[in-house]
Amino acid sequence: MFKLFSSTGPVFEGNSDQLRQHLGAPRSTAQPGTTAQNAPAAARPDPTRFYRNSALGTQPQQGTEDQASSTVASLMSRKPISITTLQNLGDAWQLMQRHNIAQLVVMAPPLQMVGMLTRTEVLKCLMVRNGKVSFVSGSPITELMQQPMIAVSETEDIRQAALLMLERDINALAVVDSRDQLSGVISRRDILGFLARARPLTLRA
């Protein structure tokens, strides 16, 4: 199950296909100066095309790694790092550096999830003068965070979460429990770590 959270609270709940319909097509990756009409149709291969090929099958073969059907809860980081809307970009940068992470879940007091702040957005506002790091003033966290924020339930199949991250070019998803409370974060690093430890999978030709 996937959910969307905004400043008004949960705004969507449904499976991966319903979420795709709700979000629409992923953001265009056309090069500057091109339009939807004249952009090359195959300018950028779809990274998810192999996972969508029905000839390959979607179920693991007998004898392959049992963890191939792991849930999000089995791989997520269980101590998610968050930041509140009352804090600033300097606080966000320090948290990211201290915990070696690339995203923060943004919370509105007392405990309402409202968005995701990424390192990319923070870096856009970073300045270095005389060896000291500072940030452009007038750029509150609420204007830079991704909203609505996509969250995934603990019981969702990890493959569905990974596929969505590929499609939307997302580095991490917030994970929520049955009460819609933040319980973890699943990142590309978590998924890559799982794949590195798993036995090789054999796809049907």
C-alpha positions as CSV (number, residue, x, y, z in Angstrom):
1,M,0.0,0.0,0.0
2,F,1.2,3.5,-0.9
3,K,0.1,6.8,0.6
4,L,0.6,10.5,0.0
5,F,1.0,13.0,2.8
6,S,0.8,16.8,2.6
7,S,0.4,19.7,5.0
8,T,-3.3,18.8,5.3
9,G,-2.5,15.1,6.2
10,P,-3.0,11.9,4.2
11,V,-4.4,12.8,0.7
12,F,-4.2,9.4,-1.1
13,E,-4.1,5.7,-0.3
14,G,-3.9,2.8,-2.8
15,N,-1.8,0.2,-4.5
16,S,1.1,0.9,-6.9
17,D,-1.1,1.0,-10.0
18,Q,-3.6,3.4,-8.4
19,L,-0.7,5.6,-7.3
20,R,0.7,5.8,-10.8
21,Q,-2.7,6.9,-12.1
22,H,-3.0,9.5,-9.4
23,L,0.5,10.9,-9.9
24,G,0.4,10.8,-13.7
25,A,3.4,10.4,-15.9
26,P,6.9,10.9,-14.3
27,R,8.5,14.2,-14.8
28,S,9.9,14.7,-18.3
29,T,13.6,14.1,-18.8
30,A,13.7,15.8,-22.2
31,Q,16.9,17.9,-22.9
32,P,16.6,21.8,-22.8
33,G,15.3,23.1,-26.1
34,T,13.3,20.1,-26.9
35,T,9.5,19.7,-26.7
36,A,7.2,16.8,-26.1
37,Q,6.5,16.8,-29.9
38,N,10.0,16.8,-31.2
39,A,11.9,15.0,-28.4
40,P,13.3,11.6,-29.5
41,A,11.0,8.8,-28.5
42,A,13.9,6.7,-27.3
43,A,16.2,9.5,-25.9
44,R,16.4,7.8,-22.5
45,P,15.7,4.0,-22.0
46,D,13.2,3.2,-19.4
47,P,15.1,1.7,-16.5
48,T,12.1,-0.4,-15.5
49,R,11.4,-2.0,-18.9
50,F,13.1,-5.3,-17.9
51,Y,10.9,-5.6,-14.8
52,R,7.8,-5.0,-16.9
53,N,8.6,-7.6,-19.6
54,S,6.0,-10.3,-19.2
55,A,8.3,-12.8,-20.9
56,L,10.6,-12.7,-17.9
57,G,7.9,-13.4,-15.4
58,T,7.3,-11.6,-12.2
59,Q,7.6,-14.5,-9.6
60,P,10.9,-15.9,-8.4
61,Q,11.7,-19.4,-9.6
62,Q,11.8,-22.4,-7.3
63,G,15.1,-22.5,-5.5
64,T,15.9,-18.8,-5.9
65,E,16.5,-16.5,-2.9
66,D,13.5,-16.6,-0.6
67,Q,14.2,-13.0,0.3
68,A,13.2,-11.9,-3.2
69,S,9.7,-11.4,-1.8
70,S,10.8,-9.5,1.3
71,T,8.6,-6.7,2.6
72,V,9.6,-3.2,3.1
73,A,9.8,-3.6,6.9
74,S,12.5,-6.3,6.5
75,L,14.9,-3.8,4.8
76,M,14.0,-0.4,6.0
77,S,16.1,1.7,8.4
78,R,14.1,1.7,11.6
79,K,15.5,4.9,13.1
80,P,14.3,7.5,10.6
81,I,15.9,10.9,10.9
82,S,13.4,13.7,10.7
83,I,13.4,17.5,10.9
84,T,10.6,19.9,11.9
85,T,9.2,22.8,9.9
86,L,10.5,25.0,12.7
87,Q,14.1,24.2,11.9
88,N,16.3,25.7,9.2
89,L,18.5,24.5,6.4
90,G,21.6,24.7,8.6
91,D,20.0,22.2,10.9
92,A,19.1,20.0,7.9
93,W,22.6,20.0,6.5
94,Q,24.1,19.1,9.9
95,L,21.7,16.2,10.3
96,M,22.5,14.9,6.9
97,Q,26.2,15.2,7.4
98,R,26.1,13.6,10.9
99,H,24.0,10.6,9.9
100,N,25.4,10.3,6.3
101,I,22.0,10.4,4.7
102,A,20.6,12.1,1.7
103,Q,17.0,12.9,2.8
104,L,15.0,13.9,5.9
105,V,11.4,13.4,6.7
106,V,9.8,16.8,7.4
107,M,7.4,16.9,10.4
108,A,5.0,19.6,11.4
109,P,4.5,19.8,15.2
110,P,3.6,17.7,16.9
111,L,4.1,14.6,14.8
112,Q,2.5,15.2,11.3
113,M,4.5,14.1,8.2
114,V,4.3,16.8,5.6
115,G,7.1,16.2,3.1
116,M,10.6,15.0,2.3
117,L,13.7,17.2,2.1
118,T,16.5,16.0,-0.1
119,R,20.2,16.8,-0.1
120,T,19.9,18.0,-3.7
121,E,17.5,20.8,-2.6
122,V,19.6,21.8,0.4
123,L,22.7,22.0,-1.8
124,K,21.0,24.4,-4.1
125,C,20.9,26.9,-1.3
126,L,24.4,26.2,0.2
127,M,27.1,28.9,0.0
128,V,30.7,28.7,1.2
129,R,32.5,31.9,2.1
130,N,35.9,32.0,3.7
131,G,35.6,28.3,4.4
132,K,32.3,28.6,6.3
133,V,29.1,27.0,5.2
134,S,26.0,29.2,5.1
135,F,22.6,29.1,3.3
136,V,20.6,31.5,1.2
137,S,18.2,33.3,3.5
138,G,14.5,33.3,2.7
139,S,14.4,29.6,1.8
140,P,12.4,27.8,4.4
141,I,12.2,24.0,4.5
142,T,8.5,24.0,3.6
143,E,9.3,25.6,0.2
144,L,12.1,23.2,-0.6
145,M,10.6,19.9,0.5
146,Q,9.0,17.4,-1.8
147,Q,5.2,17.5,-1.3
148,P,3.1,15.6,-1.3
149,M,5.4,13.0,0.1
150,I,5.1,9.4,-1.0
151,A,5.1,6.8,1.8
152,V,4.9,3.1,1.7
153,S,3.4,0.6,4.2
154,E,5.6,-1.8,6.1
155,T,3.9,-4.8,4.5
156,E,4.4,-3.7,0.9
157,D,6.5,-6.0,-1.4
158,I,10.0,-4.5,-1.7
159,R,9.9,-5.0,-5.4
160,Q,6.9,-2.7,-5.8
161,A,8.7,0.0,-3.7
162,A,11.9,-0.4,-5.8
163,L,10.0,-0.2,-9.1
164,L,8.2,3.0,-8.0
165,M,11.5,4.5,-6.9
166,L,13.0,3.7,-10.3
167,E,10.0,5.1,-12.2
168,R,9.8,8.4,-10.2
169,D,13.6,8.8,-9.7
170,I,13.2,8.8,-5.9
171,N,16.1,8.0,-3.6
172,A,14.0,7.1,-0.6
173,L,10.5,6.5,0.7
174,A,9.1,7.1,4.1
175,V,7.6,3.9,5.7
176,V,4.5,4.0,7.8
177,D,2.8,1.5,10.1
178,S,-0.9,0.6,10.3
179,R,-1.6,3.8,12.2
180,D,0.1,6.0,9.5
181,Q,2.9,6.7,11.9
182,L,6.4,7.1,10.6
183,S,8.3,3.8,11.4
184,G,11.3,3.9,9.0
185,V,12.8,5.0,5.7
186,I,13.6,2.7,2.8
187,S,16.4,4.0,0.5
188,R,18.2,2.9,-2.6
189,R,21.2,2.1,-0.4
190,D,19.0,-0.3,1.7
191,I,17.8,-2.1,-1.5
192,L,21.3,-2.3,-3.0
193,G,22.6,-3.7,0.2
194,F,20.0,-6.4,0.1
195,L,20.8,-7.3,-3.5
196,A,24.5,-7.4,-2.7
197,R,23.9,-10.0,0.0
198,A,21.3,-12.1,-1.8
199,R,22.1,-15.1,-3.9
200,P,21.9,-14.5,-7.7
201,L,18.4,-14.7,-9.1
202,T,17.7,-16.5,-12.4
203,L,15.1,-14.9,-14.7
204,R,13.0,-17.0,-17.0
205,A,13.9,-16.5,-20.7
